[in-house]
Amino acid sequence: MHTWPVQDAKARFSEFLDACITDGPQVVTRRGAEAAVLVPIAEWRRLLAAARPSLKQLLLADSARAETLVPERGRVRRRRAVVPG
């Protein structure tokens, strides 16, 4: 992967984009630290599909899914009822 300072990526965006399409992902740095990556759209779509399970995969999964929907008992704080008086 080639590394581009943010100033160069902005100033030479067409070249930056062409490098991404032909050479693959390009890293953008800000003040010397890696900040972002520009990836070709085909790779982005592949990454999205790999990261997100399909509905079929979710329904056929062995693990239960309900415990993530219900908070642990005693962890939820309730408001006290206000008694008029």
PyMOL commands that set and color helices and strands:
alter all, ss='L'
color gray80, all
select helices_A, chain A and resi 6-11+13-23+41-51+55-60+66-68
alter helices_A, ss='H'
color red, helices_A
select strands_A, chain A and resi 2-5+26-30+33-38
alter strands_A, ss='S'
color yellow, strands_A
deselect
rebuild
show_as cartoon
